[in-house]
Amino acid sequence: MLEFPKWQLHLIPTTMDVFNTLLEQNPATRTIKVVDMHTSGEPTRIVLNGYPHLEGDTLLEMRRCASQKHDDIRQRLMREPRGHTEMYGAILIAETELTRRGEADIGVLFCHNEGYSTMCGHATIALGRFLVDTHDLTIFPRRNMLPHDEATGLTTLRLHAPCGVVHVSVHTDGGHSHPTRPVSFLGVPSFVTARDLEVEIPSSEQWKRLRDVQRSHVKVDISYGGAFYALVSAAELGFPDGVRGDPRTLAEFDDATAALKRVLYPRKELYRHPSEPDLEFLYGVMVVERTAKGEIGLCFFADQQIDRSPCGSCVMARVALAVDQGRLQIGEACDYESIVSLLNDGNGFRGTAIETGPEGVIVKVEGRAFYTGAASFVVEETDMVPNGFAVALPS
Ligand SMILES: O=C(O)[C@H]1NCC[C@@H]1O
């Protein structure tokens, strides 16, 4: 039998007592409750309650309100000491214009080290599990209305993301998700806005951090998968060995993709969305290495955050590009890995081109997510860094 030393048994209740007393004595202390998960290694901090009310008639207006009036909460949850620069968040929004019209079951805002994104595949996969597992109607009021198909064992839900409605399917048994089975989603129409674009890199932006890699021109594709990505092959950037390498290479990729983003970001004509100006910006640069089995990607998004997962929204963008180039047919699938998912076989994402229409390609993305913990975060009134901080190394 396992025996715990006496001090350990005392420590647990004592720690909780201190915490509870803190809350009782400081009614002004805002507590934010979260559940943490990861998808192929990429974290999702799901904000359950404690987040302030967001003004706005639409989810995109609420996204603006979050950014303009409550960015302190994002900073607090994403940055040190409660988070870290590679943290990712999902803020659940029970009511949106589409849930009210019966077109979605719940809404979500995504956030990261710089602000608020418009689509996130890895977080959608994590949310799929969490939203069928939670039976707390204060968190997910429409939980009990989700359709469940006995024959397939799938529970389905419509997630209203800033880019539109994403249809999520989760293998469920007895009201709970299967950790071993993939969650899949059908994304919004994905489309290419530029192919084989020759980008001139001004000398002030050329990268040569750790070895003599210089490029005056780089060929990129621009594709949308709920967010806009620049897709570039590792070889084109000057890395003939692909995206895998030692940590020094990672620093070089950081340098190169940051320079490329600075050049591409102002070119607004490349990020045209058919209906929504709020979606028109470059979110990330994905460096791609093609292999016999599929693709390995290294994605830098937001403020040079590195996606540990193969990046679900960029899988949508890459499938749309592959269909456009004739490399993938409707009905065909491709496997996508990241430098982290590669460490565990089968831990990446699968992207399938489902159908194509006037608005773009509908892509199915499949992957696995796991719970890592739960927390209640507080800020004491006397805390000198209530919204956290980021430590940046000199480049
Ligand atoms: O899987 C995705 O789509 C996301 N992962 C982090 C960056 C993207 O939003």
The ligand as an ORCA input file, in Angstrom:
! r2SCAN-3c Opt
* xyz 0 1
  O      -4.822     24.752    -35.244
  C      -4.964     25.950    -35.503
  O      -5.679     26.335    -36.426
  C      -4.300     26.960    -34.631
  N      -3.211     26.497    -33.817
  C      -2.522     27.696    -33.354
  C      -2.667     28.642    -34.514
  C      -3.963     28.291    -35.183
  O      -4.959     29.189    -34.777
*
